[in-house]
Amino acid sequence: MKETKRKGFNFFRSYFDVYNELENAEDKVAFIDALLDRQFMGVKPTELKGMAKFAYISQTNSIDSQIKGYNDKAKQLGNPLLGVN
């Protein structure tokens, strides 16, 4: 199991809409895995290909904004930051 201190994030309708536009299960799983790993672990995806990569890139602004918001709050509370080793 992957460990994280983050307890949640906003799952925007745009994530759902993009997910539903993906035609095959492989792309859907790759997109959701990348989204969850980024939100909970702070890990930017490097292995995405094709439509899953396109779907993720289309949501990068809102994903990165949420990570920044979490990290800003975590600094204030003295909690671990996402994407920082």
N, C-alpha and C positions, 0 to 999 in steps of 0.2 A: 504494500500500500504506500502511496506517495504521501509524505507528511507535509502539512502546511499549517500556518497559523491563521490564515485568512478563513473567515467563516462564511462568506457569501459575496455575491456581486449581483448587479442588476443585469438580468437577461432581457435585452431589448427585443422588441418586436422585429427589428431589422435582422437580428441574428436568426430568428425563426423563419422569416421570409426568405433569406438567402439559403438557409438549410433546405427549405422546401423546394427551392429551384434546382437543387442538385439532383441529378437523375439517377445516380446509382448509390448503393449502400456504402461502397468503399470511399467515395468522395464525402458522403455525409459523415461517416465516422471520422475520417481524417480532419474535416473541418471542426467538428465538435471537440475532438481530442486536442487540436491545436488551441482552440478557444479556451478550454478548461485548463490546459497546461499553462497557458499565458496568464489567465486570471488567478489561478491558485498557486502556481509555482514561479511565475515571473519569467518563464522560458519562452523565448521567441522561436517560432517554428522555422526550421531550416530544411526540412525534408519534404515539404508540401510540393505537390505537382498538379498540373492541369487545373481542372475546375475547382478543386478544393483550395488550391493556392489563390486562385482568382477570388473565390468567395471570402477567404480570410483577408486578403488585401483590401477588399471592398469595405471591410469593417474595421480596419486598422485604426482609424482615427478615434472611433468610440472606445475600442478596446484599450488603446494606449492612454486615452484620457482617464479611463477608470483606474488603470494601474497607477498613473500619476496621482490621482486623488487618494488612492489607498496609501501609497508611499508617503505622501505629504502628511496624512493623518497618522500613519505609523510612526513617523519621526517625532511628532508631537507627543505620542503616547509611549515612546521608547520601545516600540515593537519591531521585530525583524522586517526589513524591506523586501519586496519582491524583486527578483532579477539582480540582486546584489549579493555577491559572495563574500 
